[in-house]
Amino acid sequence: MKISELVKKTGVSKETIHYYIREGVLRKPRKAGKNSADYNQNYIDQINLIKSLRENYFLPLPVIKQLMKLQKKKSDLDQTSFHFLSRHFKPLEQLLSDEIAGRDNFLQETSLDDMTLSLMEEWKVINGDITDGVTAYSADDVTIGKLIADMKRLGLMPQAGFDPKLLKEFTDFFRDLAGKNIRLFWNANWGEISLEELTMKGIQATEVLSLFFYHSYRKAVREEFKEYIKKQNQTQPPGQRS
């Protein structure tokens, strides 16, 4: 693709792209002619990653350059994870993000379509609070909405055999688990402790357990996926193995 198309797809100016190339953050593109160059999907991914690291983590370009060099040595799975995490785990957004009022605003922010949002609300995967006829969606709902939009972009659709009702089953499972854990936490023998201290412990425990669930699931999926690929390779003829 030409640089004009790259600018359109990334939202980054031609001058900035040339600057990234001069600084060695992006490699020089293949020449397509005397005064033109050819860019591929990799440039889109790399520029979006640079944008995420600058906007979400406020990293200077030399640090980003080093990070990108390091991630090139990682596996495809680790590189993909790095791209997604840099987009969705935003420290400043965690501090400053607030609820979004209004269904239309939520759809615009998350890129979800109306039909999908209606289904997610019916299943309580996303569930805003209605006040005076206006639905307010929490920061967590916004993040979940963006992730569901990403799933659709990746092709995790019914046409491909993916059952969206799995999202309801996951949500129901976590809601039941959360209820049990809250009761266990509240009824634990904390000794002499004020309600304020207990509440603060509960907030901290919520974040610790949330991170534990995330990393445990991620670890399990990686291990199971690696084992599945190994078995698939063993069942294929030698010439067709990856």
Residue frames as qw, qx, qy, qz and C-alpha x, y, z in Angstrom:
[[0.000, 0.889, 0.458, 0.000, 0.00, 0.00, 0.00],
 [0.340, 0.598, -0.047, 0.724, 1.06, 3.62, -0.50],
 [0.268, -0.059, -0.536, 0.799, 1.88, 5.92, 2.40],
 [0.354, -0.195, -0.076, -0.911, -1.38, 7.85, 1.87],
 [0.752, -0.268, -0.500, -0.336, -3.33, 4.65, 2.63],
 [0.598, -0.102, -0.618, 0.501, -1.09, 3.93, 5.63],
 [0.007, -0.122, 0.264, -0.957, -1.84, 7.42, 6.96],
 [0.578, -0.236, -0.257, -0.738, -5.58, 6.82, 6.53],
 [0.794, -0.209, -0.562, -0.097, -5.53, 3.42, 8.27],
 [0.602, -0.153, -0.527, 0.580, -3.39, 4.49, 11.24],
 [0.201, -0.936, -0.280, -0.073, -4.38, 8.11, 11.75],
 [0.573, -0.571, 0.155, 0.567, -0.68, 9.05, 11.89],
 [0.337, 0.883, -0.098, -0.313, 0.67, 11.78, 9.64],
 [0.840, 0.478, -0.105, 0.235, 3.11, 11.13, 6.79],
 [0.147, 0.787, -0.422, 0.426, 5.69, 13.34, 8.53],
 [0.627, -0.526, 0.477, -0.320, 5.46, 11.29, 11.74],
 [0.979, 0.113, 0.170, 0.010, 5.83, 8.01, 9.85],
 [0.633, 0.645, -0.237, 0.356, 8.94, 9.33, 8.09],
 [0.201, -0.751, 0.463, -0.426, 10.25, 10.46, 11.47],
 [0.867, -0.296, 0.362, -0.176, 9.79, 6.95, 12.91],
 [0.911, 0.361, 0.015, 0.197, 11.72, 5.55, 9.94],
 [0.327, 0.773, -0.337, 0.426, 14.57, 8.08, 10.32],
 [0.407, -0.644, 0.498, -0.414, 14.83, 7.26, 14.03],
 [0.286, 0.276, -0.918, -0.014, 14.98, 3.54, 13.30],
 [0.505, 0.007, 0.630, -0.590, 11.75, 2.70, 15.14],
 [0.827, 0.426, 0.274, -0.243, 10.28, 1.50, 11.84],
 [0.592, -0.152, 0.577, 0.541, 12.42, -0.22, 9.22],
 [0.175, 0.433, -0.351, -0.812, 12.77, 1.37, 5.80],
 [0.771, 0.361, 0.403, -0.337, 10.02, 0.20, 3.42],
 [0.604, 0.090, 0.634, 0.474, 10.65, -1.55, 0.13],
 [0.096, 0.441, -0.230, -0.862, 10.96, 0.88, -2.76],
 [0.584, 0.490, 0.641, -0.087, 8.09, 0.66, -5.27],
 [0.508, 0.759, 0.227, 0.340, 9.45, 3.37, -7.55],
 [0.455, 0.410, -0.180, 0.770, 11.76, 6.35, -7.71],
 [0.115, -0.336, 0.288, -0.889, 9.67, 8.46, -5.32],
 [0.761, -0.304, -0.069, -0.569, 7.39, 5.88, -3.73],
 [0.003, 0.304, -0.914, 0.271, 7.57, 3.04, -1.23],
 [0.656, -0.218, -0.601, -0.402, 5.45, -0.01, -0.48],
 [0.268, -0.319, 0.646, -0.640, 3.99, -0.57, 3.00],
 [0.497, -0.164, -0.820, -0.231, 2.26, -3.72, 4.26],
 [0.638, -0.623, -0.353, -0.283, 0.05, -4.76, 7.20],
 [0.726, -0.226, -0.365, 0.537, 3.09, -5.06, 9.44],
 [0.213, 0.250, -0.086, 0.940, 3.57, -1.28, 9.26],
 [0.472, -0.552, -0.260, -0.637, -0.02, -0.74, 10.39],
 [0.809, -0.440, -0.380, 0.081, 0.51, -3.06, 13.36],
 [0.622, -0.048, -0.256, 0.738, 3.84, -1.47, 14.30],
 [0.012, 0.387, 0.025, 0.922, 2.52, 2.11, 14.06],
 [0.616, -0.567, -0.303, -0.455, -0.55, 1.24, 16.14],
 [0.798, -0.326, -0.367, 0.350, 1.75, -0.30, 18.73],
 [0.396, 0.147, -0.157, 0.893, 3.90, 2.85, 18.84],
 [0.285, -0.515, -0.178, -0.788, 0.74, 4.95, 19.25],
 [0.754, -0.516, -0.379, -0.145, -0.45, 2.75, 22.13],
 [0.728, -0.201, -0.311, 0.577, 2.88, 2.91, 23.95],
 [0.221, 0.237, -0.059, 0.944, 3.14, 6.69, 23.55],
 [0.381, -0.466, -0.204, -0.772, -0.47, 7.54, 24.37],
 [0.796, -0.457, -0.323, -0.231, -1.16, 4.94, 27.07],
 [0.835, -0.355, -0.172, 0.384, 2.24, 4.67, 28.78],
 [0.007, -0.994, 0.105, 0.037, 3.87, 8.02, 27.86],
 [0.812, -0.254, 0.303, 0.430, 7.08, 6.27, 26.82],
 [0.085, 0.787, -0.339, -0.509, 9.75, 8.24, 24.93],
 [0.786, 0.526, -0.220, -0.239, 10.64, 7.06, 21.43],
 [0.255, 0.566, -0.776, 0.115, 14.11, 5.62, 22.35],
 [0.427, -0.155, 0.793, -0.405, 12.47, 3.38, 24.97],
 [0.797, 0.365, 0.224, -0.425, 9.78, 2.31, 22.50],
 [0.562, 0.624, -0.523, -0.147, 12.52, 1.49, 19.97],
 [0.008, -0.403, 0.884, -0.237, 14.23, -0.80, 22.50],
 [0.609, 0.073, 0.623, -0.485, 10.94, -2.47, 23.46],
 [0.782, 0.494, -0.031, -0.379, 10.10, -3.15, 19.83],
 [0.384, 0.572, -0.725, -0.013, 13.53, -4.67, 19.25],
 [0.242, -0.239, 0.867, -0.364, 13.06, -6.94, 22.25],
 [0.698, 0.223, 0.460, -0.502, 9.55, -8.04, 21.27],
 [0.651, 0.542, -0.404, -0.346, 10.76, -9.04, 17.77],
 [0.191, 0.391, -0.892, 0.123, 12.79, -11.78, 19.47],
 [0.499, -0.013, 0.676, -0.542, 9.69, -13.15, 21.17],
 [0.257, 0.235, 0.916, 0.197, 7.35, -15.82, 19.84],
 [0.138, -0.352, -0.513, -0.771, 4.39, -14.89, 17.62],
 [0.455, -0.630, -0.628, -0.039, 2.10, -15.53, 20.60],
 [0.446, -0.512, -0.279, 0.679, 4.08, -13.18, 22.86],
 [0.149, 0.007, 0.263, 0.953, 4.19, -10.49, 20.17],
 [0.271, -0.503, -0.607, -0.552, 0.42, -10.68, 19.67],
 [0.500, -0.635, -0.533, 0.251, -0.12, -10.49, 23.44],
 [0.379, -0.292, -0.081, 0.874, 2.15, -7.45, 23.65],
 [0.033, -0.243, -0.416, -0.875, 0.09, -5.65, 20.98],
 [0.421, -0.587, -0.601, -0.341, -3.23, -6.39, 22.66],
 [0.546, -0.558, -0.446, 0.438, -2.10, -5.63, 26.20],
 [0.294, -0.114, 0.016, 0.949, -0.60, -2.30, 25.17],
 [0.195, -0.353, -0.442, -0.801, -4.03, -1.33, 23.81],
 [0.574, -0.538, -0.516, -0.338, -6.26, -2.58, 26.61],
 [0.647, -0.534, -0.355, 0.412, -4.22, -2.17, 29.81],
 [0.245, 0.664, 0.028, 0.706, -3.99, 1.61, 30.09],
 [0.428, -0.250, -0.569, 0.656, -2.73, 2.89, 33.47],
 [0.057, 0.031, 0.094, -0.993, -4.01, 6.45, 33.04],
 [0.491, -0.240, -0.504, -0.668, -7.40, 5.24, 31.82],
 [0.557, -0.340, -0.737, 0.176, -7.72, 3.12, 34.97],
 [0.262, -0.268, -0.421, 0.826, -7.24, 6.28, 37.05],
 [0.136, 0.223, -0.021, -0.965, -9.29, 8.75, 35.03],
 [0.227, -0.203, -0.783, -0.543, -11.91, 6.66, 33.24],
 [0.371, 0.110, 0.477, -0.789, -15.48, 7.33, 34.20],
 [0.478, 0.387, 0.782, -0.095, -18.81, 5.89, 33.22],
 [0.006, -0.012, -0.523, -0.852, -20.26, 6.61, 29.79],
 [0.378, 0.410, 0.549, -0.623, -23.81, 7.92, 29.71],
 [0.593, 0.542, -0.063, -0.592, -26.07, 7.00, 26.83],
 [0.863, 0.128, 0.485, 0.061, -26.33, 3.98, 24.59],
 [0.630, 0.764, 0.022, 0.136, -25.20, 5.81, 21.45],
 [0.043, -0.872, 0.470, -0.127, -22.09, 7.12, 23.19],
 [0.697, -0.357, 0.621, -0.030, -21.28, 3.61, 24.38],
 [0.843, 0.408, 0.338, 0.091, -21.65, 2.17, 20.88],
 [0.412, 0.880, -0.175, 0.157, -19.39, 4.87, 19.46],
 [0.280, -0.776, 0.552, -0.122, -16.72, 4.38, 22.14],
 [0.670, -0.257, 0.696, -0.028, -16.60, 0.57, 21.88],
 [0.279, 0.359, -0.670, -0.588, -17.34, 0.07, 18.13],
 [0.269, 0.190, 0.934, -0.141, -20.01, -2.49, 19.05],
 [0.242, -0.239, -0.559, -0.756, -23.13, -2.75, 16.91],
 [0.506, -0.259, 0.193, -0.800, -26.57, -2.25, 18.42],
 [0.879, -0.074, -0.348, -0.318, -27.66, -5.87, 18.00],
 [0.659, 0.131, -0.626, 0.396, -24.60, -7.25, 19.78],
 [0.028, -0.269, 0.473, -0.839, -24.99, -4.78, 22.65],
 [0.697, -0.222, -0.035, -0.681, -28.65, -5.74, 23.07],
 [0.881, -0.018, -0.472, -0.036, -27.67, -9.41, 23.28],
 [0.468, 0.202, -0.594, 0.623, -24.88, -8.71, 25.78],
 [0.288, -0.280, 0.312, -0.861, -27.29, -6.69, 27.93],
 [0.831, -0.168, -0.235, -0.476, -29.87, -9.47, 27.80],
 [0.861, -0.007, -0.465, 0.207, -27.21, -11.91, 29.04],
 [0.478, -0.877, 0.045, -0.002, -25.90, -9.35, 31.59],
 [0.788, 0.095, 0.019, 0.608, -22.41, -9.55, 30.11],
 [0.160, 0.205, -0.036, 0.965, -22.77, -5.76, 29.88],
 [0.269, -0.689, -0.671, -0.043, -25.27, -4.17, 32.24],
 [0.141, 0.327, -0.120, 0.927, -25.49, -0.43, 32.65],
 [0.074, -0.471, -0.678, 0.559, -27.52, 1.38, 35.32],
 [0.047, 0.587, 0.510, 0.627, -30.57, 3.34, 34.16],
 [0.177, -0.494, -0.437, 0.730, -31.24, 6.70, 35.80],
 [0.281, 0.646, 0.141, -0.696, -33.96, 9.03, 34.51],
 [0.783, 0.563, 0.203, -0.169, -34.18, 7.01, 31.33],
 [0.392, 0.790, -0.471, 0.011, -30.45, 7.28, 30.56],
 [0.977, -0.140, -0.073, 0.144, -28.18, 4.20, 30.73],
 [0.071, -0.868, 0.486, -0.065, -24.79, 4.74, 32.34],
 [0.954, 0.147, -0.233, 0.120, -22.09, 2.17, 31.55],
 [0.618, -0.721, 0.236, 0.207, -19.14, 1.57, 33.88],
 [0.105, 0.755, -0.602, -0.237, -15.48, 1.65, 32.80],
 [0.425, -0.173, 0.888, 0.038, -15.45, -2.16, 33.04],
 [0.636, 0.543, 0.515, -0.187, -18.45, -2.35, 30.70],
 [0.374, 0.856, -0.223, -0.279, -16.60, -0.14, 28.22],
 [0.126, -0.561, 0.803, 0.159, -13.52, -2.37, 28.32],
 [0.540, 0.126, 0.829, -0.069, -15.65, -5.50, 27.89],
 [0.578, 0.720, 0.261, -0.282, -17.46, -3.89, 24.97],
 [0.229, 0.799, -0.489, -0.263, -14.18, -3.05, 23.24],
 [0.289, -0.333, 0.895, 0.069, -12.94, -6.61, 23.76],
 [0.617, 0.382, 0.668, -0.164, -16.13, -8.09, 22.27],
 [0.486, 0.824, -0.061, -0.285, -15.69, -5.78, 19.26],
 [0.004, -0.655, 0.733, 0.183, -12.13, -7.11, 18.94],
 [0.532, -0.007, 0.844, -0.062, -13.43, -10.68, 19.06],
 [0.640, 0.638, 0.370, -0.216, -15.74, -9.92, 16.13],
 [0.307, 0.846, -0.367, -0.236, -12.87, -8.35, 14.18],
 [0.220, -0.468, 0.852, 0.081, -10.80, -11.48, 14.79],
 [0.530, 0.105, -0.686, -0.488, -13.57, -13.59, 13.28],
 [0.000, 0.075, 0.918, -0.388, -14.89, -15.16, 16.50],
 [0.511, 0.092, -0.077, -0.851, -18.37, -15.31, 14.99],
 [0.768, 0.083, 0.528, -0.351, -21.16, -17.93, 14.81],
 [0.756, 0.586, -0.189, -0.223, -20.31, -18.43, 11.11],
 [0.348, 0.588, -0.712, 0.160, -16.89, -19.70, 12.20],
 [0.718, -0.184, -0.670, 0.042, -18.39, -22.02, 14.81],
 [0.200, 0.081, -0.559, 0.801, -17.91, -19.70, 17.82],
 [0.321, -0.661, -0.662, -0.147, -20.95, -19.66, 20.10],
 [0.034, 0.556, -0.176, 0.811, -21.32, -16.16, 21.60],
 [0.711, -0.583, -0.182, -0.350, -23.34, -17.66, 24.43],
 [0.777, -0.038, -0.396, 0.488, -20.01, -18.76, 25.87],
 [0.145, 0.402, -0.227, 0.875, -19.59, -15.15, 27.00],
 [0.618, -0.502, -0.065, -0.602, -22.78, -15.48, 29.04],
 [0.917, -0.233, -0.316, 0.070, -21.55, -18.76, 30.55],
 [0.562, 0.202, -0.353, 0.720, -18.20, -17.17, 31.47],
 [0.152, -0.475, 0.131, -0.857, -19.96, -14.17, 33.03],
 [0.781, -0.438, -0.177, -0.409, -22.40, -16.34, 34.99],
 [0.860, -0.074, -0.381, 0.330, -19.52, -18.49, 36.25],
 [0.375, 0.262, -0.313, 0.832, -17.50, -15.47, 37.42],
 [0.386, -0.510, 0.000, -0.769, -20.56, -13.87, 39.02],
 [0.877, -0.375, -0.259, -0.153, -21.27, -17.04, 41.04],
 [0.760, 0.034, -0.342, 0.551, -17.61, -17.34, 41.99],
 [0.108, 0.445, -0.189, 0.868, -17.47, -13.66, 43.02],
 [0.616, -0.538, -0.106, -0.566, -20.53, -14.10, 45.25],
 [0.911, -0.267, -0.284, 0.131, -18.97, -17.09, 47.02],
 [0.611, 0.183, -0.275, 0.719, -15.62, -15.32, 47.47],
 [0.143, -0.559, 0.081, -0.813, -17.27, -12.18, 48.88],
 [0.778, -0.513, -0.131, -0.339, -19.14, -14.25, 51.48],
 [0.880, -0.100, -0.268, 0.380, -15.96, -16.15, 52.40],
 [0.374, 0.379, -0.201, 0.822, -14.02, -12.89, 52.69],
 [0.333, -0.590, 0.006, -0.735, -16.66, -11.13, 54.75],
 [0.847, -0.456, -0.078, -0.261, -17.10, -14.03, 57.17],
 [0.729, 0.252, -0.464, 0.436, -13.38, -14.69, 57.65],
 [0.623, -0.684, -0.255, 0.280, -11.85, -14.24, 61.08],
 [0.413, 0.689, -0.067, 0.592, -10.22, -10.82, 60.70],
 [0.489, -0.265, -0.475, 0.682, -10.00, -10.10, 64.42],
 [0.079, -0.788, -0.316, 0.522, -10.32, -6.51, 65.59],
 [0.311, 0.053, 0.458, 0.831, -10.63, -4.52, 62.38],
 [0.270, 0.472, 0.239, -0.805, -12.73, -1.52, 61.42],
 [0.647, 0.581, 0.483, -0.102, -15.27, -1.56, 58.60],
 [0.296, 0.899, -0.226, -0.231, -13.10, 0.94, 56.73],
 [0.201, -0.570, 0.779, 0.167, -10.03, -1.33, 56.97],
 [0.594, 0.144, 0.791, -0.024, -12.06, -4.37, 55.94],
 [0.568, 0.763, 0.234, -0.201, -13.45, -2.52, 52.92],
 [0.149, 0.832, -0.485, -0.223, -9.94, -1.48, 51.85],
 [0.393, -0.297, 0.865, 0.092, -8.75, -5.08, 52.17],
 [0.646, 0.436, 0.612, -0.135, -11.69, -6.15, 50.03],
 [0.446, 0.857, -0.093, -0.240, -10.77, -3.67, 47.28],
 [0.039, -0.683, 0.712, 0.158, -7.16, -4.88, 47.29],
 [0.528, -0.046, 0.847, -0.036, -8.22, -8.53, 47.31],
 [0.656, 0.633, 0.321, -0.256, -10.50, -7.86, 44.32],
 [0.368, 0.829, -0.373, -0.195, -7.58, -6.58, 42.24],
 [0.228, -0.493, 0.839, 0.032, -5.22, -9.36, 43.34],
 [0.608, 0.166, 0.767, -0.121, -7.75, -12.11, 42.55],
 [0.605, 0.737, 0.111, -0.281, -8.71, -10.49, 39.24],
 [0.224, 0.757, -0.592, -0.161, -5.06, -10.52, 38.15],
 [0.401, -0.261, 0.876, -0.063, -4.69, -14.09, 39.41],
 [0.697, 0.417, 0.544, -0.211, -7.68, -15.24, 37.32],
 [0.498, 0.813, -0.174, -0.249, -6.35, -13.41, 34.25],
 [0.089, 0.666, -0.736, -0.080, -2.84, -14.87, 34.48],
 [0.524, -0.102, 0.832, -0.153, -4.04, -18.36, 35.44],
 [0.721, 0.540, 0.371, -0.224, -6.41, -18.53, 32.47],
 [0.401, 0.828, -0.350, -0.179, -3.76, -17.07, 30.13],
 [0.187, -0.528, 0.829, 0.000, -1.19, -19.61, 31.38],
 [0.637, 0.117, 0.741, -0.177, -3.60, -22.53, 30.99],
 [0.673, 0.685, 0.151, -0.236, -4.64, -21.51, 27.47],
 [0.230, 0.785, -0.555, -0.149, -1.03, -21.08, 26.34],
 [0.313, -0.353, 0.880, -0.050, -0.04, -24.50, 27.70],
 [0.663, 0.308, 0.650, -0.209, -3.10, -26.26, 26.31],
 [0.566, 0.776, -0.054, -0.273, -2.73, -24.54, 22.92],
 [0.069, 0.684, -0.716, -0.124, 0.92, -25.55, 22.70],
 [0.442, -0.115, 0.884, -0.101, 0.02, -29.15, 23.55],
 [0.673, 0.530, 0.419, -0.301, -2.86, -29.16, 21.03],
 [0.442, 0.791, -0.338, -0.255, -0.59, -27.90, 18.22],
 [0.146, -0.499, 0.853, 0.042, 1.97, -30.58, 19.11],
 [0.570, 0.150, 0.789, -0.174, -0.68, -33.31, 18.84],
 [0.620, 0.701, 0.147, -0.320, -1.99, -31.88, 15.57],
 [0.238, 0.747, -0.583, -0.214, 1.52, -31.95, 14.09],
 [0.329, -0.292, 0.897, -0.044, 1.98, -35.56, 15.19],
 [0.628, 0.360, 0.656, -0.216, -1.17, -36.66, 13.34],
 [0.524, 0.786, -0.074, -0.320, -0.22, -34.95, 10.06],
 [0.902, 0.293, 0.048, 0.314, 2.03, -36.43, 7.38],
 [0.622, -0.385, 0.045, 0.681, 5.69, -35.29, 7.75],
 [0.344, 0.262, 0.356, 0.828, 5.53, -33.02, 4.70],
 [0.179, -0.714, -0.411, -0.538, 2.53, -31.09, 6.07],
 [0.579, -0.599, -0.399, 0.383, 3.80, -30.46, 9.59],
 [0.080, 0.946, 0.003, 0.313, 4.39, -26.86, 10.67]]
